[in-house]
Amino acid sequence: MIHVPDTDRQYDIVVWGATGVAGGLVAGHLTEQYSPADLSLALGGRNEGRLEALVSDLTRRTEWNEIPIVLGDATDPASLQELAHNTRVVCTTVGPYTRYGTPLVAACVDAGTDYCDLTGEVTWIREMIDRYHEPAVDADARLVHSCGFDSVPADLATLLVQSHAADRFDTTCDMVRVYLERGSGGVSGGTLASMVELFEAASSDPLARQTLRDPYSLAPPGERYGVDQGRQRRPRKDGLRRSWTAPSPMAPVNERVLRRSNALLGYPWGREFRCREAIPTGTGINGATGASLIAGGLGLFTAAMSVGPIRTAISEYVFPDPGEGPTAEQVEAGHFTVRVLGRGTTTDGPFTVEAEFGADRDPGYGATARMLGESAMCLLADDTDSPLDGGVLTPASGIGAPLVDRLRDVGFTATVGVRTANQDQ
Ligand SMILES: NC(=O)c1ccc[n+]([C@@H]2O[C@H](COP(=O)([O-])OP(=O)(O)OC[C@H]3O[C@@H](n4cnc5c(N)ncnc54)[C@H](OP(=O)(O)O)[C@@H]3O)[C@@H](O)[C@H]2O)c1
């Protein structure tokens, strides 16, 4: 079915949470990249003064002379209903989503409004799937979670690998490895608050703990099973890359998102599809030492954050407050590369397909703002190759290759090809 644009709605896109670190960057990206003639944009939030300050900054810097403001509060469902009914796409950075996100999702389902966000909060995504997937399918509302650094690079690079394998070898890869290869950037108080929320959920809610244990917890109900055993927790020598690898802190969300993409698309990558995400650390003793240090640090941090009083002390005295984040210089100077290797087999033997996905921008903020903003533009223009008209979706299953093209147009690298034996390290 084709989405018919709803011409009664006042706005094309509302950036909800525009006064925050990520929201301000999304608003900046959309106003720099698109003109008022092409896009009816509004900025939403709870603080009129801050929204006005942002508007005056953006109208000074860009060709936009005016940008409407939408006031509301995440704790006031009536304001969210009005917001969802007045716009075609809601693009939200109001987090932690576990704390603030559910009423907005409910309002978008009620209004049949497309929605995208930046959440990496696995336990909340699971709750949204269980509560809203079917109603969103019925309402033709596309709810696309994780449209930032979690999980666009991993999800879309895997899509590139699998599409290339299908075109070139007439089969897909039954195993995919995602490597966070290179990266530099900052972290905001809002992101750390969302992480704290995840630890809180895990400490108090048995379903949340079960969701974090089950590698298939984001798959559709009845399909929460498969061959993957769970994420990597220790240093490991990676046979595909011939390098040492450490566990990745983003694996808990990215791996589950890939499995959900495969399931929602009807298992084009096979029922036996396996995926793992890791950080490559090189070969030899240096590689092993690097992997041990990262694994040890991550283990210690997880152990500390799992203890209530330590968690409270760290979030109060160590983490920056919500609203604080990397400086403009850090955002500009950041960069990242995610590499995905997929291994498949034909009658002629095994093959490896490789995709590289990256940008010269801070991954969690400068690049994330582009990923989320362009996801919203894809939904608005119905620029997707997805067979799905509604539901709780992933970037690959809900939008797909058109998002890769749009990101290339705004400076991302996204390449794919067959990996030859001498490229192995
Ligand atoms: N996936 C990724 O790669 C990625 C990257 C970056 C961020 N994130 C996620 O994005 C979210 C936002 O991060 P951030 O750094 O931008 O956080 P932030 O700077 O703290 O911004 C949060 C925004 O939410 C608004 N807000 C808070 N409570 C509200 C309420 N009751 N009603 C309406 N608005 C409310 C804040 O408004 P005020 O200005 O009025 O306080 C602000 O605009 C976090 O969940 C973070 O984990 C994900």
The ligand as a Tripos MOL2 file, in Angstrom:
@<TRIPOS>MOLECULE
LIG
   48    52     1     0     0
SMALL
NO_CHARGES

@<TRIPOS>ATOM
      1 N1         21.1920    6.6110   19.2280 N.am      1 LIG1
      2 C1         22.1040    7.5300   19.3330 C.2       1 LIG1
      3 O1         23.0950    7.4380   18.7140 O.2       1 LIG1
      4 C2         21.8580    8.7240   20.2150 C.ar      1 LIG1
      5 C3         22.6740    9.8350   20.1250 C.ar      1 LIG1
      6 C4         22.4080   10.9470   20.9080 C.ar      1 LIG1
      7 C5         21.3280   10.9350   21.7840 C.ar      1 LIG1
      8 N2         20.5600    9.8190   21.8620 N.ar      1 LIG1
      9 C6         19.3890    9.7740   22.7570 C.3       1 LIG1
     10 O2         18.5920   10.9040   22.4860 O.3       1 LIG1
     11 C7         17.9850   11.3510   23.6860 C.3       1 LIG1
     12 C8         18.2700   12.8400   23.8440 C.3       1 LIG1
     13 O3         19.6480   13.0440   24.0770 O.3       1 LIG1
     14 P1         20.1920   14.5200   24.2910 P.3       1 LIG1
     15 O4         21.6280   14.4100   24.5560 O.co2     1 LIG1
     16 O5         19.7280   15.4200   23.2140 O.co2     1 LIG1
     17 O6         19.4110   14.8850   25.6590 O.3       1 LIG1
     18 P2         19.0980   16.3120   26.2690 P.3       1 LIG1
     19 O7         20.1010   17.3060   25.7940 O.co2     1 LIG1
     20 O8         18.9210   16.1060   27.7200 O.co2     1 LIG1
     21 O9         17.6930   16.7120   25.5960 O.3       1 LIG1
     22 C9         16.4870   16.1680   26.0210 C.3       1 LIG1
     23 C10        15.3400   16.9610   25.4310 C.3       1 LIG1
     24 O10        14.1360   16.4450   26.0200 O.3       1 LIG1
     25 C11        13.3830   17.5530   26.5040 C.3       1 LIG1
     26 N3         12.5220   17.1610   27.6010 N.ar      1 LIG1
     27 C12        12.8700   16.6260   28.8000 C.ar      1 LIG1
     28 N4         11.7670   16.4330   29.5470 N.ar      1 LIG1
     29 C13        10.7130   16.8580   28.8100 C.ar      1 LIG1
     30 C14         9.3160   16.9130   29.0350 C.ar      1 LIG1
     31 N5          8.7660   16.5070   30.1830 N.pl3     1 LIG1
     32 N6          8.5270   17.3750   28.0440 N.ar      1 LIG1
     33 C15         9.0480   17.8030   26.8630 C.ar      1 LIG1
     34 N7         10.3760   17.7830   26.6050 N.ar      1 LIG1
     35 C16        11.1880   17.3280   27.5720 C.ar      1 LIG1
     36 C17        14.4140   18.5650   26.9340 C.3       1 LIG1
     37 O11        13.7700   19.8350   27.0230 O.3       1 LIG1
     38 P3         14.3860   21.0480   27.9190 P.3       1 LIG1
     39 O12        15.4160   21.7010   27.0610 O.co2     1 LIG1
     40 O13        13.1990   21.8980   28.1680 O.co2     1 LIG1
     41 O14        14.9830   20.4400   29.1730 O.co2     1 LIG1
     42 C18        15.3800   18.4690   25.7400 C.3       1 LIG1
     43 O15        14.8770   19.1760   24.6390 O.3       1 LIG1
     44 C19        18.5430   10.4740   24.7990 C.3       1 LIG1
     45 O16        17.6050    9.4630   25.0930 O.3       1 LIG1
     46 C20        19.7820    9.8730   24.2100 C.3       1 LIG1
     47 O17        20.1060    8.6090   24.7490 O.3       1 LIG1
     48 C21        20.7990    8.7210   21.1060 C.ar      1 LIG1
@<TRIPOS>BOND
     1     1     2 1
     2     2     3 2
     3     2     4 1
     4     4     5 ar
     5     4    48 ar
     6     5     6 ar
     7     6     7 ar
     8     7     8 ar
     9     8     9 1
    10     8    48 ar
    11     9    10 1
    12     9    46 1
    13    10    11 1
    14    11    12 1
    15    11    44 1
    16    12    13 1
    17    13    14 1
    18    14    15 2
    19    14    16 1
    20    14    17 1
    21    17    18 1
    22    18    19 2
    23    18    20 1
    24    18    21 1
    25    21    22 1
    26    22    23 1
    27    23    24 1
    28    23    42 1
    29    24    25 1
    30    25    26 1
    31    25    36 1
    32    26    27 ar
    33    26    35 ar
    34    27    28 ar
    35    28    29 ar
    36    29    30 ar
    37    29    35 ar
    38    30    31 1
    39    30    32 ar
    40    32    33 ar
    41    33    34 ar
    42    34    35 ar
    43    36    37 1
    44    36    42 1
    45    37    38 1
    46    38    39 2
    47    38    40 1
    48    38    41 1
    49    42    43 1
    50    44    45 1
    51    44    46 1
    52    46    47 1
@<TRIPOS>SUBSTRUCTURE
     1 LIG1         1 GROUP 0 **** ****
